[in-house]
Amino acid sequence: MKKTPLVVACVVALAVAGCSSTKPDEDKTTTSDNASAASSQAAVDKASKNYDLQFVQGVQGDEFYITMQCGIEEEAKKLGVTVHTQGPTKFDPTLQKPIVDSVVAGKPDALLVAPTDVTAMQGPLNQAKAAGVKVVLVDTTVDDPSVAVSAIASDNLGGGKAAFEAIQKLAPQGGKVLAMGVDPGISTTDARAKGFEDAVKSDSKFKYLGVQYSHNDPATASSLISAALQKDPDIVGVFALNLFSAEGTATGIKQSGKTGKVQVVGFDAGPNQVAALRAGTVQALIAQQPAAIGKFGVDAAVASLDGGTVTPKVQTGFTILTKDNIDGDGANAVYKSKC
Ligand code: T6T
């Protein structure tokens, strides 16, 4: 990464602010940095009984959800409740819906879920609630989040803005920028794209080329980036909206011979993203706190089942990783491949 003083300042500022870019939304939202508010969900050290919790991931094998599962399992063990995890083979509501339906048919006490689509997953979650299952949204949300007792997620809008700020400092001359996304209808990546787009449009030196959809497939992201660079060889920056789009973007940048010439900021920090950061195909990563999201999810489920205080919306922060902090302060923010 080019070490302009401003980039370093941005990274430090976010780190000092507890790695969170936004303030809590009144008293309804807390950040993970607000220890007292966040811990109000974990008022108990032990659950009153061994509840049956089910965690349905957005997709299997994604280090973001694996790390979240680690946080969930650790907290479940601490509180004395049981948790089972499963997820679809693709980030796809047609594959996730039958899993949720079958989990709900088993009448668990609570369902922790990362819905893969804001609209398509609303019905299955409404049915879970109607069946008396406490729903907790972890990471993504749905059109009507009131179906859940609590929704825990990163500051995705703020993360999109932070991504543009990083590109702004890496390419201060301005120019064309692109977002590499997953699919429309995913609350998290849609919010990241919006935060990015709004920020780009507030700086007349930059031109937003829009978002392209890779369907969570690195090979598709790679071809899309290569094609975009052929069409617009003067692209100065790319914001990759999640782990797999970042992985494919890094490959496409490398194959197009643009390493270091196009500034790339990727959301998430799995081992492959970190390798791309070290190789210089990616200049910055926005690492979420999936283990904390999982922990707060368990706390919310147990508090709700035990009739305790539940915080309806919890916002967790993020850490910006660069070559400069990846082996220092940033190392702990890297996602796990197994617990
Ligand atoms: O970025 C995360 C998650 O927040 C998003 O909702 C879907 O993609 C990831 O799981 C990363 O692959």
Residues whose N, C-alpha, C, O or C-beta is under 5 A from the ligand:
A	BS01	T6T	D62 F64 D139 T140 T188 L241 N242 L243 F244 D268
